[in-house]
Amino acid sequence: METDINKDILAEMGHANFNQWIPIGRVAQTDEMLGPALFLASDAASYVTGTTLYADGGYLQNLVRYRLEL
Protein backbone atom coordinates (compact mmCIF):
# COMPACT_ATOMS: atom_id res chain seq x y z
CA MET A 1 0.00 0.00 0.00
CA GLU A 2 1.36 3.40 -0.86
CA THR A 3 1.91 5.50 2.25
CA ASP A 4 3.83 8.62 3.19
CA ILE A 5 6.68 6.32 4.28
CA ASN A 6 7.19 4.62 0.91
CA LYS A 7 5.74 7.05 -1.65
CA ASP A 8 9.13 8.52 -2.57
CA ILE A 9 10.62 5.08 -3.21
CA LEU A 10 7.59 4.05 -5.27
CA ALA A 11 7.88 7.22 -7.33
CA GLU A 12 11.61 6.64 -7.85
CA MET A 13 11.12 2.99 -8.87
CA GLY A 14 7.99 3.75 -10.83
CA HIS A 15 4.67 2.17 -9.94
CA ALA A 16 4.73 -0.13 -12.96
CA ASN A 17 8.14 -1.51 -11.95
CA PHE A 18 7.09 -2.01 -8.34
CA ASN A 19 3.83 -3.67 -9.38
CA GLN A 20 5.90 -6.39 -11.06
CA TRP A 21 7.02 -7.48 -7.57
CA ILE A 22 3.40 -8.03 -6.50
CA PRO A 23 1.80 -11.16 -7.95
CA ILE A 24 -1.65 -9.57 -7.86
CA GLY A 25 -0.14 -6.83 -10.07
CA ARG A 26 -0.89 -3.67 -8.13
CA VAL A 27 -0.35 -1.82 -4.87
CA ALA A 28 -3.20 -2.18 -2.36
CA GLN A 29 -5.77 0.50 -1.76
CA THR A 30 -6.22 1.51 1.88
CA ASP A 31 -9.80 0.24 1.98
CA GLU A 32 -8.54 -3.25 1.11
CA MET A 33 -7.10 -3.51 4.62
CA LEU A 34 -10.55 -3.16 6.18
CA GLY A 35 -11.57 -6.78 5.55
CA PRO A 36 -8.55 -8.35 7.26
CA ALA A 37 -8.78 -5.87 10.16
CA LEU A 38 -12.49 -6.47 10.65
CA PHE A 39 -11.98 -10.23 10.50
CA LEU A 40 -9.27 -10.16 13.17
CA ALA A 41 -11.38 -7.86 15.37
CA SER A 42 -14.50 -10.00 15.00
CA ASP A 43 -15.78 -13.16 16.67
CA ALA A 44 -14.98 -14.97 13.41
CA ALA A 45 -11.32 -14.88 14.48
CA SER A 46 -12.00 -16.05 18.04
CA TYR A 47 -9.87 -19.18 17.56
CA VAL A 48 -7.06 -17.48 15.62
CA THR A 49 -3.90 -17.22 17.70
CA GLY A 50 -0.16 -17.05 17.12
CA THR A 51 -0.27 -16.35 13.40
CA THR A 52 0.36 -13.53 11.00
CA LEU A 53 -2.16 -12.59 8.35
CA TYR A 54 -0.36 -11.19 5.32
CA ALA A 55 -2.57 -8.91 3.23
CA ASP A 56 0.12 -8.14 0.68
CA GLY A 57 -1.17 -9.31 -2.70
CA GLY A 58 1.37 -12.15 -2.69
CA TYR A 59 4.39 -9.85 -2.26
CA LEU A 60 5.98 -12.06 0.40
CA GLN A 61 5.68 -15.14 -1.82
CA ASN A 62 7.40 -13.27 -4.62
CA LEU A 63 10.32 -12.41 -2.33
CA VAL A 64 10.67 -16.09 -1.36
CA ARG A 65 10.75 -17.09 -5.03
CA TYR A 66 13.31 -14.36 -5.79
CA ARG A 67 15.51 -15.53 -2.91
CA LEU A 68 15.40 -19.15 -4.16
CA GLU A 69 16.57 -18.02 -7.60
CA LEU A 70 19.70 -16.38 -6.19
C-alpha positions as CSV (number, residue, x, y, z in Angstrom):
1,M,0.0,0.0,0.0
2,E,1.4,3.4,-0.9
3,T,1.9,5.5,2.2
4,D,3.8,8.6,3.2
5,I,6.7,6.3,4.3
6,N,7.2,4.6,0.9
7,K,5.7,7.0,-1.6
8,D,9.1,8.5,-2.6
9,I,10.6,5.1,-3.2
10,L,7.6,4.0,-5.3
11,A,7.9,7.2,-7.3
12,E,11.6,6.6,-7.8
13,M,11.1,3.0,-8.9
14,G,8.0,3.7,-10.8
15,H,4.7,2.2,-9.9
16,A,4.7,-0.1,-13.0
17,N,8.1,-1.5,-11.9
18,F,7.1,-2.0,-8.3
19,N,3.8,-3.7,-9.4
20,Q,5.9,-6.4,-11.1
21,W,7.0,-7.5,-7.6
22,I,3.4,-8.0,-6.5
23,P,1.8,-11.2,-8.0
24,I,-1.6,-9.6,-7.9
25,G,-0.1,-6.8,-10.1
26,R,-0.9,-3.7,-8.1
27,V,-0.4,-1.8,-4.9
28,A,-3.2,-2.2,-2.4
29,Q,-5.8,0.5,-1.8
30,T,-6.2,1.5,1.9
31,D,-9.8,0.2,2.0
32,E,-8.5,-3.3,1.1
33,M,-7.1,-3.5,4.6
34,L,-10.6,-3.2,6.2
35,G,-11.6,-6.8,5.6
36,P,-8.6,-8.3,7.3
37,A,-8.8,-5.9,10.2
38,L,-12.5,-6.5,10.6
39,F,-12.0,-10.2,10.5
40,L,-9.3,-10.2,13.2
41,A,-11.4,-7.9,15.4
42,S,-14.5,-10.0,15.0
43,D,-15.8,-13.2,16.7
44,A,-15.0,-15.0,13.4
45,A,-11.3,-14.9,14.5
46,S,-12.0,-16.0,18.0
47,Y,-9.9,-19.2,17.6
48,V,-7.1,-17.5,15.6
49,T,-3.9,-17.2,17.7
50,G,-0.2,-17.0,17.1
51,T,-0.3,-16.4,13.4
52,T,0.4,-13.5,11.0
53,L,-2.2,-12.6,8.4
54,Y,-0.4,-11.2,5.3
55,A,-2.6,-8.9,3.2
56,D,0.1,-8.1,0.7
57,G,-1.2,-9.3,-2.7
58,G,1.4,-12.1,-2.7
59,Y,4.4,-9.8,-2.3
60,L,6.0,-12.1,0.4
61,Q,5.7,-15.1,-1.8
62,N,7.4,-13.3,-4.6
63,L,10.3,-12.4,-2.3
64,V,10.7,-16.1,-1.4
65,R,10.7,-17.1,-5.0
66,Y,13.3,-14.4,-5.8
67,R,15.5,-15.5,-2.9
68,L,15.4,-19.1,-4.2
69,E,16.6,-18.0,-7.6
70,L,19.7,-16.4,-6.2
